[in-house]
Amino acid sequence: MSTFKAPKGTYDLIPPYSAKYLAVRDAISGPLRLSGYGYVETPGFEDVDLFARGVGESTDIVTKEMYTLTTKGGANLALRPEGTASVLRAALEANLHKAGGLPVKLWYSGSYYRYERPQKGRYRHFSQVGAEAIGAEDPALDAELIILADQAYRTLGLRNFRILLNSLGDQECRPVYREALQTFLRGLDLDEETVRRAEINPLRVLDDKRPEVQKQLAGAPMLRAYLCDACKAYHEEVRALITAAGVTFEDDEKLVRGLDYYTRTTFEFVHDGLGSQSAVGGGGRYDGLSEMIGGPALPSVGWALGVDRTVLALEAEGVELDIPAATSVFAVALGEAKPVLFGLVTELRKSGIAADISYGGKGLKGAMKDANRSGARFAVVAGDRDLAEGVVQLKDMESGEQSPVALAEVAEVLRAKLA
Ligand code: AMP
């Protein structure tokens, strides 16, 4: 072991386990790529003010969880704690909203950083796949994103997840509700920090998980009763479109989420096998965010699904992903056969067959061990005598059967057998 360890709250993805992460990222991005979303990649760090303004000055993410740094040049940067603000910043900077029709639909995949108290399912470095539809106010977009996330989870084989749905209202109705909620909260017996939160962002108090707070919240005014007609109609349409797609969801009046930029549609995907860190993904509409970071009015909606927690959810449900073995053909070269089989392996790889060869001058026993370990379907074994006869031994690793095949034909035979 080296003197160093992965930093607290982080972990390494090691084969073969790491293959699950790739499969999850593929499964989440697959439906997006079929639905008009283009891939976007942004830097791992941004101007700290992008998040302060975008995510919200009073949120846990900004006040407690950002990794910030000052560069030698004096710039104040933060490792990205989430994707939406960066993706919107990139879209605005590239003028994507002026380039073609709206919405601009983008998807991304990457690492995010939050200085949180680590526990199972909550890390300081984690991985998300996200999607944003920028510049259009249309309930069909909100519905599309929820349906695509549902499809991704189902394709992976997840069943025990639930979709929680709420509307947070807009600039017209939310302030009225906010005031009513604040008046209610001022009458409660809350700790200092919660009192402060109630003044800055009272909706987030509803999200407080502590039982002593939840008990006092019984009887709090609910946003549903304050939604304006436009927000009500919008929400009903989102609900109808999701229902028509056969996706089930639960209305959750208390769902507010920890980021300030959400308006109207808000949703979360929770998995019941994960204990306290049950949210596997979440998102919503953020109609005001573009203006908050200095752009034009661009109503938008998006989500981010956590890859780490999706893998944990698959494990909790006992779902085994159908991940093909990393290697299909393994070459075992003895004596002078190495360059010939090395050439064969190169040719197979070029034609898209996963092939590998034993390295380090091992004998037959050691090299066959490598072949077994690789999980390959076939082994190609050859020594000096085989080469003299112009053949290789083709071994079916499942049945154990072995037969000679002409060297000139083995690539073709393998392609046919693996097709
Ligand atoms: P959020 O941006 O907080 O809405 O998070 C979206 C998703 O990212 C969550 O539902 C989680 O699956 C995942 N996530 C957020 N924070 C963490 C974390 N600290 N560790 C692991 N996954 C996380």
Boltz pocket constraint, residues with backbone or C-beta under 6 A from the ligand:
constraints:
  - pocket:
      binder: B
      contacts: [[A, 81], [A, 82], [A, 114], [A, 116], [A, 121], [A, 122], [A, 123], [A, 124], [A, 125], [A, 126], [A, 127], [A, 128], [A, 258], [A, 269], [A, 279], [A, 280], [A, 281], [A, 282], [A, 283], [A, 304], [A, 305], [A, 306], [A, 307], [A, 308], [A, 309], [A, 310]]
      max_distance: 6.0
